[in-house]
Amino acid sequence: AVVSTQSGHYGRDQTERYSFENFGYKIPVHKNGEYVLTLKFSEVYFGSANQKVFDIWLNKQPVIVGLDIFSKVGYGTAHDEYVQFKIKDNSLLIGDYKLNFNGELEVEFIKTQYDNPKVNAIVLYEGTIKDVPQLPPLEKPSEDEVIQDDVIHEEESAEEVAERNRVIQEKQKAAAAHKKVSRPKKANPYEDNGPQYWPILISIGIFLPTVILLYNKQRSA
C-alpha cells in the first residue's frame, strides 16, 4: 500500500510486520545520553476505529497503551509515535520510571483483543525530541472541501465499502489458508483390510462347489 504523509510525498512505509501474538526487537545501546525512539505506522487494512488496538512496551514498561492508528490519522496515512528516554550508567529512565539496564533496549508490541499488533519501521535517534524529524500536522480540509467530499462519498460510499469488505475477506481467507486444517486420516494402502473382503470370499466358496456339482451330474447323465 502507498502511504500518504499529508505533505505530497508518497511511497513511505510500504512494508510492515504484524503478528498474531506479541513480538518485539532488541536494540543494543551502550552509550549514556538522551534518546528518542520513533515508531512508524500506517493503517492499510481496517477502515474504521477500534479494529486494531495494541500496546507498546519498552523493557517491560508500558509506554504506549491502546494505540489505534486509524483513530489518530485515518486510513493509509503515516503516523509516528515518539518515546523519549535517557540512559545513565546501568539505568533506563523513562519519564518518572527508573529501570535496570543491561545495554539492550527491548521494544515489544503487545496484542490486545482488537486484532494484531504491527509496525512499519523503527528508528532510534540520539538526542531530544527537537533533534528528531517529525511529520507535518494533518491538514484540516476547508468547509468547501468537506461539502464536496461528502457529495463524493455519498456517490461512492457503497462501492468503496463493498470493495474494502472484499479485500478484507480475501486477506482473511489468505490468513486462514496458512493455518493447519484438520482433515480425515488418509487410508493406508498397506493396512490389513481382510474383513471387508469376507462376503466376497464366502460367495465364491458357495458358488464354486455348486458349479462343480452340476458339472459332474451332467457328465454322469
N, C-alpha and C positions, 0 to 999 in steps of 0.2 A: 504494500500500500504506500502511496506517496503522501507524505505528511506536510501540511502547511504550517509555517511558523508565524503566520499573520504579518510577514514582512516582505512578501513577494518572493521568498526562496522556497524551493520545493526539493524533494528528494531526500530530506533529512530523516534519519532513523527509520530506514526501510527494513530493518531486521529487528527481531525481538526474541527473548527467551521467556517461555512460560512453563509452568509445571502443574501437574495435578496434586502435588504436595509442596511442602516448604522446600525452598532451595536457597543457596547463597554462594558468596565468594569470599575468599580470604586474600587480603592485600597486605604485603609486608611494609611496615613503616618503622624506621629505625632512628629517625631524627626528631628531636624536640621542636615544638613550634605550633603555630596555628594552622588549621586545615579546614577545607570546605569539601564535603562530599556532594557531588552533583549527580542526581539520579534522573535520567531522561525517560520520558514516557510518551505514548500516544495511544488513544483508544481507537482501534481499527476493526473491532469485532462487534461490540454492542452499540445499539443506537439509542440508549436511554440510561438514566442514572440508576443506581442501586442494583446493577447487574454484575459488575466486577468491583469488589471492595476487598482490600487486603492491608496488612500492616507491614512495617519495616523495622527491623531491629539492628542495632549496632552493638556488637559484643554483648549480646543477650539483653540489651537495654532497649525497650521500645522508644523509637524516636519519631515515627510517623504512624498514627493509628487511624484506621478507617479511610485509607486513600481511595477515592472514587474519581478516576481520571475524567470520565465523561461529565460528572457533576461539576468539575472545575473548568474544563475548557471545551467540552463537547466532543463531537466525533472527528477523527482524523486531524487533530490539532496538537502540535508539540506542547509538552508541558514538562517543566523542570521542578524538582524538589531539591532543596539545599539543606544539608546538615552540617552545622558548624561545630568544631570540637578542637581541643588542644591536647597535645601530648607533652607531658613533663616527667622526665625520668621514667619511672615504671607506672605511671598513672595516665589514664584516659579521662579527660574532663569533657563532659557533655552537659552544657547548661549547669545545673546545680548538682549533677551526679559525678562522683569520682569513682572510677573503676580501676581495678588492677589491669595492667597492660604488659603483655609479653612480647611486643614487637610485631603483632599481627592484628590487623583490623578485619573483623568479620562482619560482613553485610548479609542479612538474611531477609528474605521475602516470605511473609507468613500468610498461609492460606486461611480464609475465613469461610463462612457458609455461603458467601456470594462468589461463586466461580473460582478462578485460579489466579495466583499472583503472577506478575510479569514485570519485565524491564526491557527497555530498548538499548540503553547504554549507561555506563558508569564512568565518571571522571573524578579523579581526586586532585584537588588543587592545594598547593601550599600557599597560605596567606589568609586574608579575611574575605568576607563576602564582597567587599569593594573591589577585590582583585579578580573576581570571577566574572566571565562573560555571562550575561543574562538575556533571556528572551525579552523582546519588546512586549509591552502590555497589550492585551487583546483590544482591538478596535471595536468600539460600540457603533453599530450602524445608525445612520440618521433616521429621522421619522419617516422620510420618503422611502428610504431603502427598506425599512421594516414593513411598510404598507405593500411595496412591490414584492417583497419576499413572501408575504402572506398570500398574495394572489398566486404566485408561482407554486407555493406549497399546496394551495387548495386544488390546483390543477394536476399536480404531480404526486401528491401525497400517497394516494392509493397505489400507484405504480412503484414508488420508492419503498413503501412498506412491504409490498409483495416481493420486490427484488431483494431487500435486506433479509426477509424471512427465508427466502430461497437460499441465499448464501449461508445463513446460519445453519439451516438444515443440512446443507452439503458438508459444512465443516463438522457438524455433529456426527454425521454418518461416517466421515473420514476418520474421526477420532474413535468411533465405535469399532471401525474395521480393524484397528490396531489392538483392540482388547482381545484377550483369549476367550474363545467361544466354546462352550461345552457341546460336544457332538456325540452321537451314538458310537459305541465301540465298533471298530472295523472288524469284520469277520476274519478269523484266522484260517487261511486255506489249508493249513496242516492240522487243524483241530480234528479230533475224532468225532465224526458226525454219523457213526454207525446206526444209532437208534432210529434216525429219520428214514433209513432205507429198509427197516424191518418189514413194513407192509408189502413192499415190492418183492422182497425175497420170499415171504410167505406165499404170495400169489403164485410166484414161479414154482415154488415147491409143490403146490397143489395141482397146478396146471400140467406140468411135465408128466407126472405119473399117469394122469388121466389120458393124455395123448398116447403114451406108450401102451396102455391097456387096450385102447380102441384099436391101435395098430396091430397088436398081437391077435385080437379077435378076428379082424379082417383076414389075416393070413391063415388063421385056423379054418375059416369058412372056405 
